[in-house]
Each structure stands twice: as structure tokens, then as C-alpha cells.
Amino acid sequence: QVQLVESGGGLVQPGGSLRLSCAASGFSLDDYQIGWFRQAPGKEREGVSCISGSTAYYANSVLGRLTIWRDHAKNTVLLQMNSLKPEDTAVYYCATTCVLNVKASWGQGTQVTVSS
């Protein structure tokens, strides 16, 4: 069974950091583009970062603050988030796609809350 599981979310103060993890079972993440998306209450889901092969892409809103990479040994894609802002508060999802509205496997999401 193909499954993605996100972890690492939590409550952090503005300026703080979190590391999100997207772990796969049933397939190798190395065979896929892997995207990180987020959805805040009342807002549409948006892409924040994607890794295709070893090439990383970032939304303008997170450029310079987020880093995405693969841990091949653990079959995991990681997202390091630094200098977090209240507007980064959302549920973060990983998926086997870099774009929305295509067939892909999705995780269940992990909540990130940035608040003092």
C-alpha cells in the first residue's frame, strides 16, 4: 500500500524553526517529484516547495527560509523551515507531485502554528 506520512509540525514562536518530514511506505520517493503544500483556514491549498530529482524549487513567499532535500537512506523528504512567520501557519502536506490538480498520493498533513 502506497502511503505518505508527514511529521514534525507543532507550535513555534515567530522567528523559530521546524523540520517537517515526509516518509513513504510501499514505494521509493526517489522515483517521484515530491511537493510540500500548505493550506491555511479559509484559504486555498498552495505549493511551497518541491524537489524533482535533486533540483529544489520554492515559492517566492518562502524563498530563503525553507530548504528541501531527500534522505535516500530513510526514504524521506525533509523540509527545514526557518524564520517562521505567523502567516506560515497552516496544515502542511506532502504529495507525489509538484503541482495541484493532478493525480497524486497525499499524506494526511501536519499542523504548523506560528504564534507568540
N, C-alpha and C positions, 0 to 999 in steps of 0.2 A: 504494500500500500504506500503510495506516494504521499508524503506528509512534510509540511514545513512547520517549524515551531519557533516562535520568537521569544526572546527573554531579555532581561536587562533593564526594563523600564522601571520607573519609580518617580519619587518626588525629589526634586532638586531645586536649590535656590538659583536665582538668576546669576549667570556667570559660571555656574557649575558644569560638571561633565557627567556623561553617562556613556556606557558602551553597550550597544544592542547586539544581540547575536541571533542569527537565523540558521537553525540547524535542520538538516534534511535527513529523512529516512526513506529508504525504498528506491533512491536514485542518487546519482552523483551531481552535486551542484556545479562541478567543473564543466558539465555538458550544457549548462544553461547561462543565459543572461540572468542576473538576479537584481531585482529592483527593490528599493525601500520607498514606501509611500506613507503618507500620513493623512489622517482625517480628523479635523477639529470639529467640535459640536457646531452644527448649523452650517458647515462648510463642505465643499466637495473634496473628494479624495484627490491628493496631488502627489506627484513624484518628487522625491528629494534627492535621491542618489541611485546610481545604477552601476553595475560592473559587467562589462561584456568582455569575455576573455580576461585579460589583465588590465583593460582600459577602464578608467573610472570617469563618471560623469556626475555633475552636481547641479542642482537648481541654483539660480542666482541668489536666492534668499538664504542659502546655507553655505555658499562658496567661502572657503577659508576656515570654516568652523567644523565641517564634517569630513571624515575620512572613511572610505570603504575599502575593504580588502578581503581576500579569501584566505581561509586557513584550510589548506588542502588536506592535511592530516586528519582534521576533525570534521571534514565535510560541512564546513560552516562559512557563512559570510558575516563579517563583523562591520559595525558602523560605530565609529567613535564620534561622539558629539561633544564639542567643547563650546565654551562661551555661550551657554544656552540662554535663551530669552523667553519671556512669558509667551510670546507668540509661537514658540515651538511646541507648546502644549497641544497634544493630540494623541490619538491611538496610532501607533506605528506598525505597519505591516510589511512583510517581505513577500515577494512573489517571483515566479519564474518568467518575468517579463520586465522590460524597461518602460513599457507604455501601458496605458489603461485601455480598457475596452477591447481586449483580445483574450483569447482563451489562455488561461494560465492556472497554475496552482498557487494558492494563497495560504498564508498562515492565519492564525486566529487573532493576532495583534497583541501588542503590549502597550500599556498606558505610560505616557511620559507627561509629567506635570512639572512645570517650571513656575515656582511661586515662592515668595518670601513669607 
